[in-house]
Amino acid sequence: MFLVGSDGEQLGVKPLPEALALARELSLDLVEVAPNANPPVCRVMDHGRYVYEQEQRRRKSKGKSTNVVIKEMKFRPKIDEHDYVTKMKHVGRFLGEGNKVKLTIMFRGREMAHPELGMRILRRIADDLQEIAVVETQPRQDGRNMTMVLHPIRKDGKGGGAKPKATRPEPPAGAPVEAPADSNGSNGAA
């Protein structure tokens, strides 16, 4: 077998009894690292320490990874103010925990003829949460539902760097656009 020393130096081809004697002399283990090689490769090492270091590396890499959780909050186009405030508290809590939030506006029946109502709600949500969240996926109509995804700017208030600028949702093509107000407060209609 080809023998590798405890500090990585190559000791050459040695018979098994000689390799075992060398490992015992150093109070270490003889570990076969490449059994399919010709000749097989063995290494003199402290196997318990090796297993411990592998476990520490695995735990360290596991600690750095983050699980992305997407929470969903459903709204209706004719939502009442109190219901809106209650749902927004939940959305704010989800974002504060570092989760992404998928917002869904559910349309039924004749409500399908007025997608601008759903856009208005999603725009309002984006404006209300612009300090803690950024629009990841712009609002889009998927059959009877209109969806938008928000992700938190920072998780648990930690993290450095500049805050990314929140994006405003774009209205879908063909949606009516509100006219800007004049300086006297009217919308220009006489």
Secondary structure, 3 states (H helix, E strand, C coil): CEEECCCCCEEEECCHHHHHHHHHHCCCEEEEEECCCCCCEEEEECHHHHHHHHHHHHHHHHHHCCCCCEEEEEECCCCCHHHHHHHHHHHHHHHHCCCEEEEEEECCHHHHHCHHHHHHHHHHHHHHCCCCEEEEEEEEEECCEEEEEEEECCCCCCCCCCCCCCCCCCCCCCCCCCCCCCCCCCCCCC
